[in-house]
Amino acid sequence: MKINLNPVVDPQTQIIVALDFPSAREAIDLCDRLPQVSFWKVGLELFIADGSTVLRELKARNKKIFLDLKLHDIPNTVASATRVATKYGADFLTIHASGGKAMMQAAQAEVAGSSTQLLAVSLLTSIAAEALKSDLQVPLEVPDYVSKLVLLAQASGLSGAVCSPHEVANLRSLLKSTGGDEFCFVTPGVRPAGSTVGDQSRVMTPKEAIAAGANYLVIGRPINAAPDPAIAWEQICQDCV
Ligand SMILES: O=C(O)c1cc(=O)[nH]c(=O)n1[C@@H]1O[C@H](COP(=O)(O)O)[C@@H](O)[C@H]1O
C-alpha cells in the first residue's frame, strides 16, 4: 500500500488512531464504530493479547495498519522478529533507533521488497528534557539527541521515524541537506487544546503538529477513551484545518 509522504493535508487519512485495548473485541468494536478512520495502530498491549486476530480483522476491513512493536534487541533477534512481522502486511512497523545501526540495518534488510515501512522510534514522547539528562544520563538537549537518532536511522537505510511534533520542523530542514526530503515523520504526543496530557511530555495540538510538518499524527486516548469517540474524531479533524 502506498504511504503518503507529503506533509499532512488530509486529516481523514493521516491521523492514525491507537487501538490501545486489552482485547480484540474492544479494538474491533471501536473500528466498527468509527468506519471513517482508515489508519489504526496496534501496539504492544493489543498485540500481546490478540495480535493475529486483530490484524486479520483490520485487513478484512481494508484498513491501513501501524504495527507498533518497538523492537529493540540484538540484530539477529530483531531481524528474525521483523521477518515474521512483515507477514502481517502492516504498513508501518516500529523499532527503537537506540538499538543502533547494526540492528536497524538488519531489520531494514528484512522489510526490503515488502509492503512494510520501518519507522525508527527516536526519543519517546513521554520523556522530558530533565529525564533525558537525569534518568538516561544523556548529556544532550532533546532536539540534538533526537536529530542524532534520526540521522542514524537514515544512515541505516530507514525512511521514516517517530518523534514528537516539537522536533519535526528542525528534522525536516536537517534531512533536506542530506537528501532526505521524502523522510516520513509520524508524531504521537498530540493533544487537542485543553485535553489531558497524561504521561506524555512533549505534546502539541493536531494543528500545530501539522504546521510543523508531520506526515501522520498518532492519537490514542483523546479518541479511544473519549465518551463519544466519533465526536472526538470529528472535532480533531475539524481542528486540523
Ligand atoms: O511509537 C509510538 O506510537 C509512540 C512513540 C512515542 O514516542 N510516544 C507514543 O506515545 N507512542 C504511542 O502513541 C500512542 C499515544 O497515545 P495517547 O497518548 O493516548 O495519544 C500510544 O499508543 C503510544 O504507545
Residues whose N, C-alpha, C, O or C-beta is under 5 A from the ligand:
A	BS01	LIG	A18 D20 G43 D68 L123 L124 T125 V162 P188 G189 V190 V218 I219 G220 R221 P222
